[in-house]
């Protein structure tokens, strides 16, 4: 066998291996791109619009325990911004109590049970605790950083007036905003299994 034939066969073999290697890489990359694309499309971005995942917040309860919003995962949750000194908030509280009592053990399409995560914009701890007792706010998830309008949670959620609320499903996705009175009950009723 002469050298030209050996070189020619070697080049042809090397070319074939290169083509096979490139084809294998292309298939692997194509497969990887599809996986990345599908995971991106199923991921929900954090934000304040309906369909976004609600930003996680973590604040202190009246008894000094930290309650994280994400600890309520699996339930339908109303994130309610209010304050003891706010007359419209206090007028809305009986509606919240009624909704909570009616739906707290319900089975929903997007979660099991309903609760309220009350974020107070109070600065006076005694006033805050007094309003919880006076208004019979029977759920356990009451939090406050006692910074009033300088509350980091209010800033994060762009709350400019109270009462203000966000309804989220069991995965933390925002379903609706600023539901009051009969509108909250109507929305919760539509979510029932």
Secondary structure by P-SEA (a helix, b strand, c coil): ccaaaaaaaaaaaaaaaaaaaaaaaaaaaaaaaaaaaaaaaaccccccccccccbbbbbbcccbbbbbccccccccccbbbbccccaaaaaaaaaaaaaaaaccccccccccbbbbbbbbccccaaaaaaaaaaacccccbbbbcccccccaaaaaacccccccbbbbccccccccccccaaaaaaaaaaacc
